[in-house]
Amino acid sequence: MRLAESDALVTASASELRGADALKRKETGKARVWLNSSRLSLRLLVRFSLRPFVRQSNLHASLPAGMVSDGSKFSNPQNTMVPPYIPPKDADYDAWLTNFSALITASPTTYGLTAPIAVIIAGQQAAWNAAYIAATTPATRTPVTVAAKDAARVASEGVIRPYAQQVARDPGVSNGDKTALGLNLPNNVPVPIPAPTVAPTVNITMIQPLQITLDIRNPDTPTSKAKPPGVIGIQVWTNIGTVPATDPSQCTLNETFTKNPNTLDFAAPDRGKIVTIFARFVTRGGQGGKSLLGPWSLPVSTHVA
């Protein structure tokens, strides 16, 4: 019995050891999975946490001088115009800068600048042009001359851009002279939204019990649902009576629709009566911030079912 008990004890101990070993391997596996998962989570956290800062940094680096970003849109704290257009291609930039320097050198005061500034601009143009020619001429094109050309462009833009912006913002410089330099013109004069000049076309497309469906179109584009420029909605005025109305003054505003088709609903007492419909376009806002109204459509009449 003692021998049997001893064998049983040895067997049980071996089984416990195997179980402990399996449990250890299982726990080790869990630890490895947790560790790998934690490493992956940390990588993702770092990557996505840094991404907005990287984008923001790149955005600020790509913005011209004087322009900043609030994270959702470009803003200009100095309320200045869009910076002047500088061509991205080297060949176009060379032509642009040559013209820019030549005009300012000929008459710096025309552009609100001085003769010493014209000399500075001419020096940057000459240095850039020499580097550009060396980098684009097959006989002298090498990695060294290409790198020198790139450096010359960065340097010249850094000097030229502030003067270009100064001229572009100067109200004493005519728009013609700014355009001659290749600068963008300011767009700080608001253009008021004009009143609609066309009357809508009103068609009844469906008549149901106490309901009428309308299709209202711009007569200039009858196959499209698009409204005229500046128009945000369509006022629909109605008159309900025993005879058709002949003038919009006899009607009341039913609703202002922004989409097409449109549905008019009626009350039970209106059944069998004649409804007359007038419509007109309305803008979002015009002079003084008030909506502007277009001409009335022709009247359309039918019976309420």
C-alpha positions as CSV (number, residue, x, y, z in Angstrom):
1,M,0.0,0.0,0.0
2,R,2.8,2.3,0.9
3,L,4.4,1.7,-2.5
4,A,1.2,2.3,-4.3
5,E,0.6,5.4,-2.3
6,S,4.1,6.6,-3.1
7,D,3.5,6.0,-6.9
8,A,0.3,7.8,-6.7
9,L,1.9,10.7,-4.9
10,V,4.7,10.9,-7.5
11,T,2.1,10.8,-10.3
12,A,0.1,13.6,-8.7
13,S,3.1,15.7,-8.1
14,A,4.2,15.3,-11.8
15,S,0.7,16.2,-12.9
16,E,0.7,19.3,-10.7
17,L,4.1,20.3,-12.1
18,R,2.8,19.9,-15.6
19,G,-0.3,21.9,-14.7
20,A,1.9,24.6,-13.1
21,D,4.2,24.7,-16.1
22,A,1.2,25.0,-18.5
23,L,-0.3,27.8,-16.3
24,K,3.1,29.5,-16.4
25,R,3.3,29.3,-20.2
26,K,-0.3,30.6,-20.4
27,E,0.4,33.5,-18.1
28,T,3.6,34.2,-20.0
29,G,1.6,34.2,-23.3
30,K,-0.9,36.6,-21.8
31,A,1.8,38.8,-20.6
32,R,3.4,38.8,-24.1
33,V,0.1,39.6,-25.7
34,W,-0.6,42.4,-23.2
35,L,2.9,43.7,-23.8
36,N,2.6,43.6,-27.6
37,S,-0.8,45.2,-27.3
38,S,0.5,47.9,-25.0
39,R,3.4,48.6,-27.4
40,L,1.0,48.9,-30.4
41,S,-1.4,51.2,-28.4
42,L,1.5,53.4,-27.4
43,R,2.7,53.6,-31.0
44,L,-0.8,54.6,-32.1
45,L,-1.2,57.0,-29.3
46,V,2.0,58.8,-30.1
47,R,1.4,58.7,-33.8
48,F,-2.1,60.2,-33.7
49,S,-1.3,62.5,-30.8
50,L,1.6,64.1,-32.8
51,R,-0.2,64.1,-36.1
52,P,-2.2,67.4,-35.5
53,F,1.0,69.1,-34.3
54,V,2.9,67.9,-37.4
55,R,0.2,69.0,-39.7
56,Q,-0.1,72.3,-37.9
57,S,3.6,72.8,-38.0
58,N,3.7,72.0,-41.7
59,L,0.7,74.3,-42.3
60,H,2.4,77.2,-40.6
61,A,5.6,76.5,-42.5
62,S,3.8,76.6,-45.8
63,L,1.9,79.8,-45.1
64,P,3.2,83.0,-46.5
65,A,4.5,85.7,-44.1
66,G,1.7,87.4,-42.1
67,M,-0.7,84.5,-42.4
68,V,-1.6,82.2,-39.6
69,S,-4.0,79.4,-39.1
70,D,-6.5,78.9,-36.2
71,G,-6.6,75.1,-36.9
72,S,-9.8,75.2,-39.0
73,K,-9.3,78.0,-41.5
74,F,-6.8,80.6,-42.6
75,S,-6.9,83.9,-40.8
76,N,-5.0,87.1,-41.2
77,P,-4.7,89.0,-38.0
78,Q,-3.5,92.1,-39.8
79,N,-6.5,92.1,-42.0
80,T,-4.3,92.2,-45.1
81,M,-4.9,91.0,-48.6
82,V,-3.9,87.6,-50.0
83,P,-0.2,87.6,-50.5
84,P,1.2,88.2,-54.0
85,Y,1.3,85.4,-56.4
86,I,4.8,84.0,-56.8
87,P,5.0,81.2,-59.4
88,P,6.0,77.8,-58.1
89,K,8.0,76.7,-61.2
90,D,11.6,78.0,-61.4
91,A,11.3,79.1,-65.0
92,D,8.1,81.1,-64.3
93,Y,9.7,82.5,-61.1
94,D,12.7,83.7,-63.1
95,A,10.5,85.6,-65.5
96,W,8.4,87.0,-62.8
97,L,11.3,88.2,-60.7
98,T,13.1,89.7,-63.7
99,N,10.0,91.7,-64.6
100,F,9.4,92.7,-60.9
101,S,13.0,93.9,-60.5
102,A,13.1,95.7,-63.9
103,L,9.9,97.8,-63.2
104,I,10.9,98.7,-59.7
105,T,14.5,99.6,-60.8
106,A,13.0,101.9,-63.5
107,S,10.7,103.8,-61.1
108,P,10.8,102.7,-57.5
109,T,8.6,105.6,-56.3
110,T,5.8,104.5,-58.6
111,Y,5.5,101.5,-56.3
112,G,5.9,103.3,-53.0
113,L,9.6,102.1,-52.7
114,T,13.0,103.8,-52.7
115,A,16.1,103.6,-54.8
116,P,18.1,101.6,-52.1
117,I,15.3,99.1,-52.0
118,A,15.3,98.8,-55.8
119,V,19.1,98.0,-55.6
120,I,18.4,95.3,-53.0
121,I,15.8,93.7,-55.2
122,A,18.0,93.9,-58.3
123,G,20.8,92.2,-56.4
124,Q,18.6,89.3,-55.4
125,Q,17.3,89.0,-58.9
126,A,20.8,88.9,-60.3
127,A,22.0,86.3,-57.8
128,W,19.0,84.1,-58.4
129,N,19.2,84.4,-62.2
130,A,22.9,83.4,-62.2
131,A,22.2,80.4,-60.0
132,Y,19.2,79.5,-62.1
133,I,21.2,79.6,-65.4
134,A,24.0,77.6,-63.9
135,A,21.6,74.9,-62.7
136,T,19.6,74.7,-66.0
137,T,22.4,74.8,-68.5
138,P,23.5,71.2,-69.4
139,A,27.2,72.1,-69.5
140,T,27.1,73.5,-65.9
141,R,24.3,71.5,-64.3
142,T,25.6,69.5,-61.4
143,P,24.2,68.5,-58.0
144,V,26.2,71.4,-56.6
145,T,24.7,74.0,-58.9
146,V,21.2,72.7,-58.4
147,A,21.6,73.0,-54.7
148,A,22.9,76.5,-55.1
149,K,19.9,77.4,-57.3
150,D,17.5,76.1,-54.6
151,A,19.3,78.0,-51.9
152,A,19.2,81.2,-54.1
153,R,15.5,80.8,-54.6
154,V,14.8,80.5,-50.9
155,A,17.0,83.5,-50.2
156,S,15.5,85.7,-52.9
157,E,11.9,84.9,-52.0
158,G,12.7,85.7,-48.4
159,V,13.8,89.2,-49.4
160,I,11.4,89.9,-52.3
161,R,8.1,88.7,-50.7
162,P,7.9,91.4,-48.0
163,Y,8.4,94.2,-50.6
164,A,5.9,92.6,-52.8
165,Q,3.3,92.5,-50.0
166,Q,4.1,96.1,-49.1
167,V,3.4,97.2,-52.7
168,A,0.3,95.1,-52.9
169,R,-1.2,96.6,-49.7
170,D,-0.2,100.2,-50.6
171,P,-3.4,102.1,-51.5
172,G,-1.2,104.7,-53.2
173,V,-0.2,102.2,-55.9
174,S,-2.7,101.8,-58.7
175,N,-4.2,98.4,-59.5
176,G,-2.6,98.7,-62.9
177,D,0.9,99.0,-61.5
178,K,0.3,96.2,-59.1
179,T,-0.9,94.0,-61.9
180,A,2.1,94.9,-64.0
181,L,4.4,93.7,-61.2
182,G,2.5,90.4,-61.2
183,L,0.8,90.9,-57.8
184,N,-2.7,89.9,-56.7
185,L,-5.1,92.7,-56.4
186,P,-6.9,93.3,-53.1
187,N,-10.4,91.9,-52.8
188,N,-11.6,93.9,-49.8
189,V,-14.5,95.7,-51.5
190,P,-17.7,93.7,-50.8
191,V,-19.9,93.1,-53.7
192,P,-23.6,93.4,-52.8
193,I,-25.9,90.6,-53.8
194,P,-28.2,92.0,-56.5
195,A,-32.0,91.6,-56.4
196,P,-33.3,88.7,-58.6
197,T,-34.2,89.9,-62.0
198,V,-36.3,87.0,-63.2
199,A,-39.7,85.7,-62.1
200,P,-40.0,82.0,-61.4
201,T,-42.1,79.7,-63.5
202,V,-44.8,77.9,-61.4
203,N,-46.2,74.5,-62.4
204,I,-48.7,72.3,-60.6
205,T,-47.4,68.7,-60.9
206,M,-49.8,66.9,-58.6
207,I,-53.2,67.5,-56.9
208,Q,-54.2,65.3,-54.0
209,P,-56.9,65.7,-51.3
210,L,-56.0,69.0,-49.5
211,Q,-52.6,69.0,-51.0
212,I,-51.0,70.5,-54.1
213,T,-47.4,69.8,-55.3
214,L,-45.6,72.6,-57.1
215,D,-42.5,72.6,-59.4
216,I,-40.9,76.1,-59.4
217,R,-38.0,76.7,-61.8
218,N,-35.7,79.5,-62.9
219,P,-37.0,80.3,-66.5
220,D,-33.3,80.8,-67.6
221,T,-32.5,77.2,-66.7
222,P,-35.9,75.3,-67.0
223,T,-34.3,71.9,-67.0
224,S,-32.4,72.4,-63.8
225,K,-33.6,72.8,-60.2
226,A,-30.8,75.4,-59.5
227,K,-31.9,78.8,-58.3
228,P,-30.6,82.0,-59.8
229,P,-27.3,83.3,-58.4
230,G,-27.7,84.8,-54.9
231,V,-31.1,83.4,-54.4
232,I,-31.7,81.3,-51.3
233,G,-35.5,80.6,-51.5
234,I,-38.8,81.0,-53.1
235,Q,-41.7,82.8,-51.5
236,V,-45.1,81.3,-52.3
237,W,-48.2,83.4,-51.7
238,T,-51.7,82.1,-52.0
239,N,-55.3,83.3,-52.1
240,I,-58.2,80.9,-51.5
241,G,-61.7,82.1,-52.6
242,T,-64.5,81.5,-55.0
243,V,-62.8,83.3,-57.9
244,P,-59.1,83.4,-59.0
245,A,-57.0,86.3,-57.6
246,T,-55.5,88.6,-60.1
247,D,-52.9,90.4,-58.1
248,P,-50.3,89.3,-55.4
249,S,-51.7,92.0,-53.1
250,Q,-54.8,89.8,-52.7
251,C,-52.6,86.9,-51.4
252,T,-50.9,86.0,-48.1
253,L,-47.5,84.4,-47.6
254,N,-47.9,80.7,-47.5
255,E,-44.3,79.6,-47.1
256,T,-40.7,80.2,-48.2
257,F,-39.3,77.1,-49.8
258,T,-35.6,76.4,-50.3
259,K,-36.0,73.1,-52.2
260,N,-37.9,71.9,-55.2
261,P,-40.6,70.4,-55.6
262,N,-42.8,72.0,-53.0
263,T,-46.0,70.9,-51.3
264,L,-48.9,73.1,-50.2
265,D,-51.3,71.8,-47.5
266,F,-54.9,73.0,-47.0
267,A,-57.5,72.8,-44.4
268,A,-60.8,70.9,-44.8
269,P,-62.9,74.0,-45.2
270,D,-60.8,74.9,-48.3
271,R,-62.0,71.9,-50.2
272,G,-63.6,72.8,-53.5
273,K,-62.4,76.4,-53.4
274,I,-60.1,78.1,-55.9
275,V,-56.5,78.6,-54.8
276,T,-54.4,81.2,-56.7
277,I,-50.6,81.0,-56.4
278,F,-47.9,83.6,-56.9
279,A,-44.2,83.1,-56.3
280,R,-41.0,85.1,-56.3
281,F,-37.3,84.6,-55.6
282,V,-35.7,85.9,-52.5
283,T,-32.0,86.5,-51.7
284,R,-30.0,85.6,-48.6
285,G,-29.1,89.2,-48.0
286,G,-28.6,92.4,-50.0
287,Q,-27.7,96.0,-49.2
288,G,-28.1,96.7,-45.5
289,G,-28.3,93.0,-44.8
290,K,-31.9,92.8,-45.9
291,S,-33.2,90.1,-48.3
292,L,-34.1,91.3,-51.7
293,L,-37.1,90.2,-53.7
294,G,-37.5,89.4,-57.3
295,P,-40.5,90.1,-59.6
296,W,-43.7,88.1,-59.2
297,S,-44.5,85.0,-61.3
298,L,-47.6,84.8,-63.3
299,P,-50.6,83.5,-61.3
300,V,-51.5,79.8,-61.3
301,S,-55.0,78.8,-60.2
302,T,-56.7,75.4,-59.5
303,H,-59.4,73.9,-57.2
304,V,-58.5,72.4,-53.8
305,A,-59.4,68.7,-54.0
